[in-house]
């Protein structure tokens, strides 16, 4: 990633160089302002003709104004560059995320993974502003000022160079070391408090009748006390780096003064230059001031980059081996899909074991089974987010691994349990399924899914300020999206899980009405319309416990019969 | 109207700042010692620059080595200055840690006060983030922003006083430009606020679009729209860049004005000192001293500019922290509930109403009912009809806006809630188990329970079967809300817990979906065990449960529409009958 970053900067060579030049210019102007001012006052004390000082006075004014102006342009150019780089990083990263949903779905805490990723990208996008620019500018300024001082006196030049090195290299290394230590202890005790809260907060409703408030309070106090002690201990070292930097900066000036005095007295340096050199050296230390932050940031950035690389690594396997002819056969077709002895496991847990079934074109299939029996895994395999560990899935007789994901998915219209609704307008959300759909078509899809009330709100944005959808409505929205998609195989995972019985009935009726000759695969908890299914797969603990029509299963499959009867006992709401 | 709204938000901002300052004032010595450090730092800076100017002037004018004592004073002042920089920061950090800790504790206490209802407005994840990350955002506010304000109140005035006594024209320049810079900063704070808001909203909409696209990646891929989206990210990012840069160009201007005021002022000091030197109106040393002092004078302004962002961020974080602290739980005046024997607690609800904060219609609307002692009362109704809200009211998690809950003749609002909760048990749809062993979790319900009581409870609830099958049996460690147990196992364990508590009142919320066939049977038995002989209220989702209930309350839109037992309600062919008909259950 860091290497990529430098690549992106090279693409904007002119802009990068300009930004560096301006950043250097800002500090040069600062040094110029102070040293010419020092010179001006010293020279004035010798009471020359006012005309003799015209140039110096102009220089003082020039540096005074240019410092602010150059810094302004530096900030503008650097930010523009950052945005351009950010754009490249984001797009490249997004393109590489191909296999990400799989890792994501298997992640323990997908939300944390995601926010971590966004923070990582932000870290990298700021690499130019916070790392590259300060380091390069410091190198330029230090070299220039050492060269200038060399012209005056070698000893002076070497001494200042030494202080630059300490201030620009050793101190930042100390800063990194300190921040590692404090960062770790802080992270540990924050982590403990977080574990405690994660245990307590979601269980408040049970904690209240189980435990006295004082007891919980005391427990919190103990964790809090620990964190507080760590943080106030860490405070000892905070400010240490700033203190040392201040010491070295002023010591640099002090050294320059002490070494310059003999030069003046030996007539190697003009007396009027004494103030100029001292003040110039003092202001030049501005260049190394930001390096401590840059070093700390560098560490963070490389960590972020390697984490990001791990998200995008090893995802080549999914896209390789695509057969073009097989893909073409699938497009706009309604292929027969077959599972042949398919097994799947993750985290060493068998989720599916040797499952076989066929989805004939136009057939209607239901999958039932208790939660955790592997129903949703079948959907993830069907949509090729996951690959079977053993066995084969074929479409139209062609092995799934030979079909590219995109054309496979164009044959499927899917409503998953975790359908995402984007923070965009209703229209944009629907157009994802069919970019060319007319408004008329969109409205029709909304009506079919029972979301007619949204048809006048195509431009409203969903989200915090816009329309809020309930759990059931979200699923209906997902359904309307699936209805727009061209796929001739409909796959619904727990479509009606969050709906009340009336809505559920209405939606199912409307579905059967529009289904026609399409293939249907429905995962359900509720055992509705079972008699309309051509086949019902009964899953139990990852195994196929039965397959057949409703009435057959009711008579000869105990698992199915018990589940069915129990479900008929459940009131909804 | 818009100006009014703006004023309101401005007032709110100031209010938050004032409150945060209040916290800073409450910590003993924070402000005073910070001010002392700033003052000492100012004095040391003056000594440093004064001795430096004498040194240079001496060498330059009398062409002679300076006195050693002068060199030593300069060196000492440099060391003292660095030491003070460190101590000042250390002090601020320590106090910031104290304040953060205090605010975290306050938020946590409030969370315990208002209880589980708060998770309605915040997810647990969000709540934890507010407590932990939110309080960390206050760090820079207290350790940098406030000290930099203190510093700006001390260093510039002292320097002005000092320079006026030494060289009034230079002092006048500083005196005039200082307020000028503050004026510009005020401009940033008010007039330019809109600009910086635009800037942030442009930046955040750029990132949120990207976040959105990643969150929805699976959905995009399902529709084959991910390639289209990545092109879209590219074009929209570039459009956002152009818009944002337009905003930033203006936003940076205010920073430039600040910088310009400082650097031009230094230049003016230098030039006017130079002119007066030529004219012979002043000596070299005071002139040089003024030039050395000028940059130091402007440093605190620049520092405040740098920490302004920390101030804004801290304020925003404080808003959400205060948002929790400011939640008012109903005033609970402790009054001892009469000790209740088993099975004789009756609950009477009299004209209860409750509307969730921000809710448009009442969740419970003028509801009255009687829950008889020792009997099973079942609640049924469509989702959103107020069933859970009703249970939350009975548990005392929320307090009714109007109406009363009367327990054995005593008004619940005025009773001691802790005491009330000690006489109830609750089995929720999603029972929570805490980190620790199964035994620890069971004992939470009753610390005094012995092993015999525990075994009895687990065998009654049918939990003993799966517990003894675990390798560590009762010592099996549960973590992450017992993620290794199945839904049915959790239910059985939760019922064991409630049996161990042996409370006279029990509230239950049946799972809405079916569990595995084996669990269903076991759980039904466990439920009956749990409610027998107790005053029981159950949100029922199973026909078996309602048929056994002594009383069924049919909820709809926050009211009770029908009351009676199963046979009575079927016979009356009302809402209950229709409800069952939709589900095809009315024939039983």
Interface residues (C-beta under 8 A of the other chain):
Chain A: X29 X30 X33 X34 X36 X37 X38 X40 X41 X42 X43 X44 X45 X47 X48 X50 X53 X56 X57 X60 X61 X63 X64 X65 X67 X68 X69 X71 X72 X75 X76 X79 X80 X83 X84 X86 X87 X90 X91 X94 X95 X97 X100 X101 X104 X105 X111 X114 X117 X118 X122 X190 X193 X194 X195 X197 X198 X199 X200 X201 X202 X203 X204 X205 X206 X207 X208 X209 X210 X211 X212 X213 X216 X217 X220 X221 X224 X227 X228 X231 X232 X234 X235 X236 X238 X239 X240 X242 X243 X244 X246 X247 X250 X251 X253 X254 X257 X258 X261 X264 X265 X271 X272 X274 X275 X278 X279 X283 X370 X371 X372 X383 X385 X405 X406 X409 X410 X412 X414 X416 X418 X419 X420 X421 X422 X423 X424 X432 X433 X435 X481 X485 X497 X500 X501 X502 X505 X525 X559 X562 X563 X566 X567 X568 X569 X570 X571 X572 X573
Chain B: X48 X52 X55 X56 X59 X60 X61 X63 X64 X65 X66 X71 X74 X75 X78 X79 X81 X82 X83 X85 X86 X87 X88 X89 X90 X92 X93 X94 X96 X97 X98 X100 X101 X104 X105 X108 X109 X111 X112 X115 X116 X118 X119 X124 X125 X127 X128 X131 X132 X136 X143 X207 X208 X209 X210 X211 X212 X213 X214 X215 X216 X217 X218 X219 X220 X221 X222 X223 X224 X225 X227 X228 X229 X230 X233 X234 X237 X238 X240 X241 X244 X245 X248 X249 X252 X253 X255 X256 X257 X259 X260 X262 X263 X264 X266 X267 X268 X269 X270 X271 X273 X274 X275 X277 X278 X280 X284 X287 X288 X291 X292 X295 X380 X381 X382 X383 X385 X387 X395 X397 X418 X421 X422 X424 X425 X426 X428 X431 X432 X433 X434 X435 X444 X445 X481 X486 X487 X494 X497 X501 X503 X512 X513 X514 X515 X516 X517 X520 X540 X541 X542 X543 X544 X546 X579 X580 X582 X583 X584 X585
